[in-house]
Amino acid sequence: IVLHFFKADLYSFIQYVPQIIKQMSQMNLEFHQRLLISLLTSYVQNPNSQFVESLFCLIEYFPRRLMNEFSHFLDSNGTKLNGLLFAMGSKLLDSKLLSCYLTEKQISIMFEESKKLFNDTPSASSLEQGVGILSKLSKMDTKITEEVNSFIDSIFLKDYPPHIKRNLLPLSKKIENVTPCEGDSSNI
């Protein structure tokens, strides 16, 4: 009976879903799969951070099976879900439980989406997400690690405003990249 309701849009009560998911350890795989598809479908229509948190919490219950389902959904929807992969990227890469299920293609998409930020004026949350992804990718052993590190080095060759430079600190590998900026009141 409950599974029928997963065809509905979850946007109107998404703020409660992460807490509910954390209490669903007794539910079976089919229940989790249906909820996953419902969350993914609703995310496409109205993306926000609570969907990301809900998806992350849910996938942790059956990591191999639900990451496979997640990957299949991403692949079947083409590039329109690259934003979802970007939004979840830092959390997925940070999780030892889930990161091992990421494909090379998904890792490349996260990298490409992060690179795009530096062509525009990103929002603070997007910049933080992109920097988190780049930072984690630079420490992983993947086919694109060298390319990621080259891109990070190129970031520091550009002259960004102080508020963006501050957000780039997690990417810094050289001491000269973390020197205080004159005139920036937020320097320590």
C-alpha positions in Angstrom: 0.0 0.0 0.0 2.8 2.5 1.0 4.7 1.8 -2.2 1.9 3.2 -4.3 2.6 6.7 -2.8 6.1 6.7 -4.2 4.8 7.7 -7.5 4.0 11.1 -6.0 6.2 14.2 -6.1 8.1 14.3 -2.8 9.0 18.0 -3.0 6.2 19.1 -0.6 7.6 17.1 2.3 11.2 16.6 1.4 12.5 18.3 4.5 11.2 15.4 6.6 12.5 12.6 4.4 16.1 12.3 5.6 14.9 11.8 9.2 12.4 9.3 8.1 15.0 7.4 6.0 17.3 7.1 9.0 14.5 5.2 10.8 13.8 2.7 7.9 16.5 0.0 8.6 13.8 -2.7 8.8 12.4 -2.0 5.3 13.4 -4.4 2.5 15.4 -3.6 -0.7 12.3 -3.2 -2.9 11.0 -0.5 -0.6 14.3 1.3 -0.8 14.6 0.9 -4.6 11.1 2.5 -5.1 11.9 5.3 -2.8 15.2 5.9 -4.6 13.4 6.2 -8.0 10.8 8.5 -6.5 13.5 10.7 -5.0 15.5 10.8 -8.2 12.4 11.6 -10.3 11.4 14.4 -7.8 14.9 15.8 -7.8 14.9 16.3 -11.5 11.8 18.4 -11.2 12.8 20.4 -8.1 16.5 20.0 -7.1 17.6 21.0 -3.6 20.0 19.9 -0.9 17.4 18.0 1.1 17.0 15.6 -1.9 20.7 15.1 -1.9 20.8 14.3 1.8 17.8 12.0 1.4 19.4 10.2 -1.5 22.7 9.8 0.3 21.0 8.4 3.5 18.9 6.0 1.5 21.8 4.6 -0.7 23.8 3.8 2.4 21.3 1.0 3.4 22.0 -1.1 0.4 25.1 0.5 -1.2 26.0 -1.9 -4.0 22.4 -2.4 -5.2 21.2 1.2 -4.8 24.4 2.7 -6.3 23.8 0.3 -9.2 20.2 1.6 -9.5 21.4 5.2 -9.1 24.0 4.7 -11.9 21.4 3.1 -14.2 19.0 6.1 -13.6 21.8 8.6 -14.3 22.8 6.7 -17.5 19.3 6.4 -18.8 18.7 10.2 -18.3 21.7 11.4 -20.3 23.3 14.7 -19.3 20.2 16.3 -17.6 21.3 14.7 -14.3 24.9 15.8 -14.3 23.8 18.5 -11.8 22.6 15.8 -9.4 25.9 14.0 -9.7 27.7 17.3 -9.0 25.4 18.0 -6.1 26.1 14.6 -4.5 29.7 14.5 -5.6 31.6 15.7 -2.6 29.5 13.4 -0.2 29.9 10.4 -2.5 33.6 10.9 -2.9 34.0 11.4 0.9 32.2 8.1 1.7 34.4 5.0 1.6 31.2 3.0 1.6 29.9 4.5 -1.6 32.8 6.0 -3.5 34.0 2.5 -4.5 30.8 2.1 -6.6 31.4 5.3 -8.7 32.2 4.6 -12.3 35.1 6.4 -14.2 32.3 8.1 -16.3 30.7 9.5 -13.1 34.0 10.7 -11.8 34.7 12.4 -15.1 31.3 14.1 -15.0 31.9 15.4 -11.5 35.3 16.8 -12.7 33.8 18.4 -15.8 31.0 20.0 -13.8 33.5 21.3 -11.3 35.6 22.8 -14.1 32.6 24.7 -15.5 32.4 26.7 -12.3 35.6 28.5 -13.1 34.3 29.8 -16.4 31.4 31.6 -14.7 30.8 33.5 -11.4 29.6 30.6 -9.2 27.4 30.8 -6.2 29.1 30.2 -2.9 27.5 26.8 -2.4 28.4 25.7 -6.0 32.0 26.9 -5.5 32.2 25.0 -2.2 30.9 21.9 -3.8 33.2 22.1 -6.8 36.3 22.8 -4.6 35.3 19.8 -2.4 35.0 17.5 -5.5 38.3 18.7 -7.0 40.1 18.3 -3.6 38.9 14.8 -3.2 39.6 13.8 -6.8 43.1 15.2 -6.6 43.8 12.6 -3.8 42.2 9.6 -5.5 44.0 7.2 -7.8 41.9 7.4 -11.1 42.6 7.8 -14.8 42.0 11.5 -14.5 44.0 12.3 -11.4 46.8 13.9 -13.3 44.4 16.0 -15.3 42.6 17.1 -12.1 45.9 18.2 -10.6 46.9 20.1 -13.7 43.6 21.9 -13.6 44.0 22.8 -10.0 47.4 24.2 -10.7 45.9 26.3 -13.5 43.3 27.7 -11.1 46.0 29.4 -9.1 47.5 31.0 -12.2 44.4 33.1 -12.6 43.5 36.2 -10.6 40.3 35.7 -8.8 38.6 38.1 -6.4 39.6 37.6 -2.7 36.3 35.9 -1.7 36.9 33.2 -4.4 40.6 32.8 -3.5 39.6 32.2 0.1 37.4 29.3 -1.0 40.2 27.8 -3.0 42.4 27.1 0.1 41.5 23.4 0.3 43.0 23.0 -3.2 46.3 24.7 -2.4 49.4 22.6 -2.5 51.9 25.5 -2.3 52.5 27.9 0.6 52.4 31.0 -1.7 48.8 30.2 -2.6 47.7 30.7 1.0 49.3 34.0 1.7 46.9 36.7 3.0 45.5 39.2 0.5 46.0 42.9 1.2 42.8 44.8 1.7 40.8 41.6 2.5 39.2 42.2 5.9 38.5 38.5 6.5 42.2 37.5 6.6 43.3 36.0 9.8 
